[in-house]
Amino acid sequence: MSPPLRSWVPLVFALALVACFRNPKGAEGVTLDAKRSGNELAIDPSKEPDRAPRSSADDVDAPIPVLANDPQEGDRNALVTIVEFSDLECPFCARGAETVEALREAFGPDEVRVVWKHYPLAFHAHARPLAEAGVGVQEIGGSAAFFRYERAIFRERMRPNPAGGMFQFADDSPRRFAEAAGVDGVTIEAGLRDGRWKPRVEADMALGSAVGVNGTPAFFINGTSLSGAQPLEKFKEVVTAELARAKELVAKGTPRANIYAVATKAVFKAPSARHDDDDDAPEPPDVAVYKVPVGNAPTRGPASALVTIVEFSDYQCPFCKRAENTVTALRTHYGDKIRIVWKDMPLDFHKDAMPAAMAAREARVQKGDAGFWDMHDRIFDHQTALSEKDLLEYGKSGGLDAGKLSRALANKTHLKAIYADQDEGDDVEAAGTPHFFVNGHRLAGAQPMEKFQEVIDAELKKAEALVAAGTPAANVYAEIQKNAVVKVAPPVTKAVALDPKVPSRGPANAKVTIVEFSDFQCPFCKRVEPVIDDLLKAYPKDVRLEWRNLPLSFHADAELAAEAALEAKAQKGSAGFFKMQAMLFDGQGKPDGLKRDALDEHAKKLGLDMGRFARALDNHVHLASIQADKAVAQGAGISGTPGFVVNGTFLSGAQSFRKFRRAVDAALAKK
């Protein structure tokens, strides 16, 4: 059945504006050298990956049209196009941007094209002007400038503020970020005053509404919808499936230039069309009951409460603080009918969250649950000041032994207990904070009180029925949990034989060996190295690392850099290799940082025999070793970098310390 005409009005409006916003000049326009702009946020284009599209043309006949002057990266004829509707003030969009960049690295520009559409949310005060300025940056500087602009914004958004909390946007933010991207800020401010780019943002928003976007980030992968800042593996799963579908179309004669339109038409349905054809509108809610143990966690409320609310939270997260007000209101409203259970889920990018969690746990050791909740409240009341000095002051105000608290923080006494909470959260995919489970039912984010009440009231009725049937009130939660589920994906396993001849770190008799497949030109390979350093420090006797070279075909300098590192090993062992590795990764952000002259300079600093070094690179002495590493990766089904095999368990991408730590702990438990 065809959708009613009114459902297509926003889409028609958006398409009607296509001709108005084609930019025949492409990247021509007034630009500003970012290095001379005086802007501390400035990004040097020479140090950034090339993000400009290889070629451009309109895809206006696709259900989700792409314009030639949309911000985009990758080949126009890529087999998979990811259209992203995003908000430049949204923290989840910032997280999603990192995932998109990882996809770009994993698949390369020939297979994946990324297209940006603006969808500023109404409750983000600066999102709309940032979006309009972004259109201006694209118009003046092209896609490369736009993505520098995006990265500058998201880096600021996720950067901790020395004064506490997170950096906040200001009225001059559009100009500052435009200048950081190398675009004239005066021109951007003039365009914002004139409303020059407002219609283009409105066109993107109208298109988003027409195709069913109601939150950010929202992605359409060759027309297949994927909402939210999903894990990288979920994106890879969808992209891999779409690549296979696209290759089938090519094999049947579809030109690559038409793949996006043809593939999207095959799977995409407008929201109203989905309603008419499928008989019901929204997807059914998640009604699963998840296994979330109370264990020895701090609680508020009696064990006989009919509703147990388990909260995974982070002391530095502003949304968690907002949710605490709701939790307080719920306790007032429901009294002894509800019990609050606290679980620690400090996020990696909140550096003060872990010490704060340790301080609250030490307060519990000294003064029981009452001491815990007192410290918990003090921390949230002073969320923007969580240094060790601050935490000691809050402990002193709460009557704690300052010496014991200081030692607990220094010795990380409660680290394993916090890790256990994080693992429980991972088991039920409590990826963001705050994350609640109401008698096992998921409720993610800082939801309004009405949403909590809706779930709590329903659960109270079920619990009252259990009590009426003979279940003691104190056993209600345990009874509900009997048939609960743990939503944890089974680990991906890959077989990779160990090789004592390759570069390695850590003891030879370690119980756990991590085989790392890496590329010296890959920014995610560089990003993960501090995590690997921390992991080896945390397990000095139990973990060993083996390095394998996997230079990707679209990284022109990666292979020669790998040859240079292997020659450093040949002359000075694994220690020499990893010293060269550090130099190479440092060179990533510098012009010609991985070219031959730079490699020669690194070799001189390491004190290598320069004649031998030159012969090794000129004659490609170590190329066979690199090809062997590539063959091992191919045999194991590893195609992207970085990739890790932890005693057979595969981890893809620049994973967090927590993910590595859990894989190592699981391997040690098996031993």
LINQUITA-V274926 format. One record per residue. RES is the residue in one small letter. SS is DSSP state (~ for helix, > for strand, _ for the rest). PSI is psi in whole degrees, -180 to 180 (999 if undefined). D_FIRST is the distance of its C-alpha to the first C-alpha in whole Angstrom. Layout:
RES,SS,PSI,D_FIRST + RES,SS,PSI,D_FIRST
//
This chain:
m,_,136,0 + s,_,144,4 + p,_,153,6 + p,_,152,9 + l,~,-39,12 + r,~,-26,15 + s,~,-19,13 + w,~,-2,14 + v,~,-49,17 + p,~,-40,20 + l,~,-43,18 + v,~,-40,19 + f,~,-44,22 + a,~,-44,23 + l,~,-32,23 + a,~,-24,25 + l,_,-4,28 + v,_,-51,28 + a,~,-31,30 + c,~,-24,32 + f,~,11,33 + r,_,138,34 + n,_,93,37 + p,_,-18,39 + k,_,-9,42 + g,_,-120,41 + a,_,9,43 + e,_,151,46 + g,_,-175,47 + v,_,126,50 + t,>,165,50 + l,_,131,53 + d,_,114,55 + a,~,-30,54 + k,~,-19,57 + r,~,9,59 + s,_,-16,57 + g,_,8,58 + n,_,121,55 + e,_,-17,56 + l,_,-6,52 + a,_,138,52 + i,_,123,51 + d,_,116,53 + p,~,-31,50 + s,~,-17,53 + k,~,0,52 + e,_,151,48 + p,_,151,46 + d,_,116,45 + r,_,5,41 + a,_,144,41 + p,>,145,38 + r,_,-34,39 + s,_,165,37 + s,_,149,35 + a,_,158,32 + d,_,144,29 + d,>,62,25 + v,_,-12,23 + d,_,0,21 + a,_,151,20 + p,_,-32,17 + i,_,90,20 + p,_,147,22 + v,>,130,26 + l,_,152,29 + a,_,-30,32 + n,_,19,34 + d,_,144,32 + p,_,125,35 + q,>,157,34 + e,>,149,36 + g,>,174,36 + d,_,139,36 + r,_,-32,33 + n,_,22,32 + a,_,150,32 + l,_,-26,30 + v,>,129,29 + t,>,125,28 + i,>,114,28 + v,>,121,26 + e,>,122,28 + f,>,120,28 + s,>,164,31 + d,_,124,34 + l,_,-5,37 + e,_,2,39 + c,_,122,37 + p,~,-29,39 + f,~,-31,36 + c,~,-36,35 + a,~,-42,39 + r,~,-41,38 + g,~,-32,35 + a,~,-37,37 + e,~,-39,40 + t,~,-42,37 + v,~,-40,35 + e,~,-38,39 + a,~,-39,40 + l,~,-42,36 + r,~,-42,38 + e,~,-39,41 + a,~,-37,40 + f,~,-26,38 + g,_,161,39 + p,_,-20,38 + d,_,-24,37 + e,_,-31,34 + v,>,128,33 + r,>,137,32 + v,>,131,32 + v,>,131,30 + w,>,135,31 + k,>,139,29 + h,>,132,31 + y,_,67,29 + p,_,132,32 + l,_,148,32 + a,_,-32,33 + f,_,4,36 + h,_,105,38 + a,_,-32,40 + h,_,-2,41 + a,~,-40,37 + r,~,-51,36 + p,~,-33,40 + l,~,-39,40 + a,~,-47,36 + e,~,-43,37 + a,~,-35,41 + g,~,-38,39 + v,~,-41,37 + g,~,-43,41 + v,~,-43,42 + q,~,-43,39 + e,~,-40,40 + i,~,-45,44 + g,~,-3,44 + g,~,-176,41 + s,~,-39,39 + a,~,-43,42 + a,~,-40,44 + f,~,-44,40 + f,~,-26,40 + r,~,-40,44 + y,~,-48,43 + e,~,-46,40 + r,~,-39,43 + a,~,-42,46 + i,~,-49,44 + f,~,-32,42 + r,~,-42,46 + e,~,-40,47 + r,~,-37,45 + m,~,0,46 + r,_,129,49 + p,>,146,52 + n,_,125,54 + p,_,-27,57 + a,_,-3,58 + g,_,149,55 + g,_,-158,51 + m,>,154,49 + f,_,144,49 + q,_,149,48 + f,_,157,46 + a,_,175,48 + d,_,-27,48 + d,_,8,49 + s,~,-45,47 + p,~,-45,45 + r,~,-46,48 + r,~,-45,50 + f,~,-35,47 + a,~,-44,46 + e,~,-34,50 + a,~,-28,50 + a,_,-2,47 + g,_,21,50 + v,>,144,48 + d,_,116,50 + g,~,-31,50 + v,~,-43,51 + t,~,-40,49 + i,~,-46,46 + e,~,-40,47 + a,~,-42,48 + g,~,-36,44 + l,~,-42,43 + r,~,-38,45 + d,~,-7,44 + g,_,27,40 + r,_,-37,40 + w,_,4,37 + k,~,-46,35 + p,~,-35,32 + r,~,-42,32 + v,~,-42,31 + e,~,-35,29 + a,~,-44,27 + d,~,-43,27 + m,~,-40,26 + a,~,-42,23 + l,~,-45,22 + g,~,-45,22 + s,~,-40,21 + a,~,-31,17 + v,_,8,17 + g,_,16,18 + v,_,129,22 + n,_,10,24 + g,_,170,27 + t,_,150,29 + p,_,153,30 + a,>,134,26 + f,>,145,26 + f,>,114,23 + i,>,101,25 + n,_,37,23 + g,_,-15,20 + t,>,126,21 + s,>,139,21 + l,>,115,25 + s,>,143,26 + g,_,172,30 + a,_,73,33 + q,_,159,32 + p,_,155,35 + l,~,-40,36 + e,~,-34,35 + k,~,-44,32 + f,~,-45,31 + k,~,-38,33 + e,~,-47,31 + v,~,-44,28 + v,~,-43,30 + t,~,-43,31 + a,~,-41,28 + e,~,-33,26 + l,~,-43,30 + a,~,-42,29 + r,~,-41,26 + a,~,-40,27 + k,~,-33,30 + e,~,-41,28 + l,~,-42,26 + v,~,-43,30 + a,~,-29,31 + k,_,2,29 + g,_,2,30 + t,_,125,27 + p,_,145,30 + r,~,-34,30 + a,~,-20,30 + n,~,-2,26 + i,~,-46,26 + y,~,-49,24 + a,~,-45,21 + v,~,-46,21 + a,~,-40,21 + t,~,-42,19 + k,~,-31,16 + a,~,-27,16 + v,~,-22,16 + f,_,138,15 + k,_,133,12 + a,_,153,12 + p,~,-45,13 + s,~,-32,10 + a,~,-39,7 + r,~,-38,10 + h,~,-47,10 + d,~,-42,7 + d,~,-35,7 + d,~,-3,10 + d,_,-20,11 + d,_,148,14 + a,_,-89,15 + p,_,162,18 + e,_,147,20 + p,_,145,22 + p,_,161,26 + d,_,106,28 + v,_,5,30 + a,_,149,33 + v,_,119,36 + y,>,147,38 + k,_,107,42 + v,_,96,44 + p,_,146,48 + v,_,-44,50 + g,_,-136,53 + n,_,29,56 + a,_,155,54 + p,_,140,55 + t,>,154,53 + r,>,122,53 + g,_,159,53 + p,_,154,55 + a,_,-21,54 + s,_,2,53 + a,_,140,50 + l,_,-18,47 + v,>,125,45 + t,>,125,46 + i,>,111,44 + v,>,126,45 + e,>,120,45 + f,>,121,45 + s,>,168,46 + d,_,124,48 + y,_,-19,51 + q,_,-3,50 + c,_,122,46 + p,~,-29,46 + f,~,-32,43 + c,~,-40,45 + k,~,-42,47 + r,~,-40,45 + a,~,-29,43 + e,~,-35,47 + n,~,-39,47 + t,~,-43,44 + v,~,-41,46 + t,~,-43,49 + a,~,-37,47 + l,~,-40,46 + r,~,-38,49 + t,~,-42,50 + h,~,-43,48 + y,~,-16,48 + g,~,-132,51 + d,~,1,52 + k,~,-17,49 + i,>,153,48 + r,>,131,49 + i,>,130,49 + v,>,127,49 + w,>,133,50 + k,>,135,49 + d,>,130,50 + m,_,60,47 + p,_,129,49 + l,_,150,47 + d,_,-37,48 + f,_,2,48 + h,_,92,50 + k,~,-24,53 + d,~,-7,55 + a,~,-40,53 + m,~,-50,54 + p,~,-37,58 + a,~,-41,57 + a,~,-40,55 + m,~,-40,59 + a,~,-43,60 + a,~,-38,59 + r,~,-37,59 + e,~,-35,63 + a,~,-37,63 + r,~,-40,62 + v,~,-41,64 + q,~,-36,67 + k,~,20,66 + g,~,-166,63 + d,~,-36,60 + a,~,-41,61 + g,~,-37,62 + f,~,-51,59 + w,~,-30,57 + d,~,-46,60 + m,~,-41,60 + h,~,-48,56 + d,~,-40,56 + r,~,-41,58 + i,~,-47,56 + f,~,-33,53 + d,~,-23,55 + h,_,47,57 + q,_,-27,54 + t,_,3,55 + a,_,89,58 + l,_,33,58 + s,_,168,61 + e,~,-40,63 + k,~,-42,66 + d,~,-45,63 + l,~,-39,62 + l,~,-36,66 + e,~,-41,67 + y,~,-38,64 + g,~,-41,66 + k,~,-42,69 + s,~,-28,68 + g,_,7,66 + g,_,20,70 + l,_,158,69 + d,_,110,71 + a,~,-36,71 + g,~,-46,73 + k,~,-40,70 + l,~,-43,67 + s,~,-43,68 + r,~,-37,69 + a,~,-40,66 + l,~,-44,64 + a,~,-40,66 + n,~,-2,66 + k,_,49,62 + t,_,-36,63 + h,_,18,60 + l,~,-46,58 + k,~,-36,57 + a,~,-38,56 + i,~,-40,54 + y,~,-41,52 + a,~,-41,52 + d,~,-44,49 + q,~,-40,48 + d,~,-41,47 + e,~,-40,46 + g,~,-42,43 + d,~,-37,42 + d,~,-24,42 + v,_,19,39 + e,_,43,38 + a,_,68,39 + a,_,-36,39 + g,_,167,39 + t,_,148,41 + p,_,158,41 + h,>,125,40 + f,>,149,40 + f,>,114,40 + v,>,105,40 + n,_,38,41 + g,_,-9,39 + h,>,130,36 + r,>,136,35 + l,>,101,35 + a,>,138,35 + g,_,176,37 + a,_,75,39 + q,_,155,36 + p,_,159,37 + m,~,-35,39 + e,~,-37,37 + k,~,-42,34 + f,~,-45,38 + q,~,-39,38 + e,~,-46,35 + v,~,-44,36 + i,~,-44,39 + d,~,-40,39 + a,~,-40,37 + e,~,-32,39 + l,~,-41,42 + k,~,-43,41 + k,~,-42,40 + a,~,-40,44 + e,~,-35,45 + a,~,-39,44 + l,~,-43,46 + v,~,-42,49 + a,~,-28,49 + a,_,0,49 + g,_,-2,52 + t,_,124,51 + p,_,144,53 + a,~,-39,52 + a,~,-14,53 + n,~,2,51 + v,~,-48,48 + y,~,-42,47 + a,~,-38,48 + e,~,-43,46 + i,~,-37,43 + q,~,-11,44 + k,_,-39,45 + n,_,19,41 + a,_,162,40 + v,>,151,39 + v,_,121,40 + k,_,76,37 + v,_,128,39 + a,_,140,38 + p,_,146,41 + p,_,146,43 + v,_,129,42 + t,>,144,45 + k,_,140,47 + a,_,118,50 + v,_,120,53 + a,_,140,56 + l,_,155,59 + d,_,109,61 + p,_,-11,64 + k,_,-14,65 + v,_,163,62 + p,_,137,62 + s,>,159,62 + r,>,147,63 + g,_,166,64 + p,_,144,66 + a,_,-27,66 + n,_,21,67 + a,_,147,64 + k,_,-25,61 + v,>,130,58 + t,>,128,58 + i,>,119,55 + v,>,118,54 + e,>,124,52 + f,>,120,51 + s,>,167,51 + d,_,125,51 + f,_,-13,53 + q,_,-1,51 + c,_,121,48 + p,~,-28,48 + f,~,-30,47 + c,~,-40,50 + k,~,-42,52 + r,~,-34,50 + v,~,-16,50 + e,~,-41,54 + p,~,-32,55 + v,~,-43,53 + i,~,-41,55 + d,~,-47,58 + d,~,-38,58 + l,~,-44,57 + l,~,-33,60 + k,~,-36,62 + a,~,-26,60 + y,_,64,61 + p,_,-26,64 + k,_,-18,66 + d,_,-13,62 + v,>,134,60 + r,>,146,61 + l,>,132,58 + e,>,132,58 + w,>,134,57 + r,>,139,55 + n,>,129,54 + l,_,67,51 + p,_,128,51 + l,_,150,47 + s,_,-30,47 + f,_,6,46 + h,_,97,49 + a,_,-30,51 + d,_,-4,54 + a,~,-39,53 + e,~,-45,55 + l,~,-35,58 + a,~,-40,58 + a,~,-39,58 + e,~,-41,61 + a,~,-42,63 + a,~,-39,62 + l,~,-32,63 + e,~,-36,66 + a,~,-39,67 + k,~,-42,67 + a,~,-35,69 + q,~,-34,72 + k,~,20,71 + g,~,-171,69 + s,~,-34,66 + a,~,-42,68 + g,~,-39,68 + f,~,-48,64 + f,~,-24,63 + k,~,-42,65 + m,~,-39,64 + q,~,-46,60 + a,~,-41,61 + m,~,-41,62 + l,~,-44,59 + f,~,-36,56 + d,~,-34,58 + g,~,-15,58 + q,_,-38,54 + g,_,15,54 + k,_,146,57 + p,_,130,57 + d,_,26,58 + g,_,-15,59 + l,_,15,58 + k,_,173,60 + r,~,-42,63 + d,~,-41,65 + a,~,-39,64 + l,~,-41,64 + d,~,-41,68 + e,~,-42,68 + h,~,-43,67 + a,~,-41,69 + k,~,-44,72 + k,~,-31,71 + l,_,-7,71 + g,_,30,74 + l,_,158,73 + d,_,109,75 + m,~,-32,74 + g,~,-46,75 + r,~,-40,73 + f,~,-46,70 + a,~,-43,70 + r,~,-38,71 + a,~,-42,68 + l,~,-40,65 + d,~,-38,67 + n,_,3,67 + h,_,50,63 + v,_,-35,65 + h,_,8,63 + l,~,-37,60 + a,~,-38,60 + s,~,-40,60 + i,~,-42,57 + q,~,-36,55 + a,~,-41,56 + d,~,-42,54 + k,~,-40,51 + a,~,-39,51 + v,~,-44,52 + a,~,-45,49 + q,~,-42,47 + g,~,-30,48 + a,~,-4,47 + g,_,30,43 + i,_,118,44 + s,_,-15,43 + g,_,166,43 + t,_,151,46 + p,_,154,47 + g,>,143,47 + f,>,139,49 + v,>,113,50 + v,>,97,52 + n,_,42,54 + g,_,-17,50 + t,>,128,48 + f,>,132,46 + l,>,127,45 + s,>,132,43 + g,_,-180,43 + a,_,78,46 + q,_,162,45 + s,_,163,47 + f,~,-39,51 + r,~,-42,49 + k,~,-44,47 + f,~,-46,50 + r,~,-40,52 + r,~,-39,50 + a,~,-40,50 + v,~,-45,54 + d,~,-38,54 + a,~,-40,52 + a,~,-40,54 + l,~,-37,58 + a,~,-37,57 + k,~,-38,56 + k,_,999,60
//
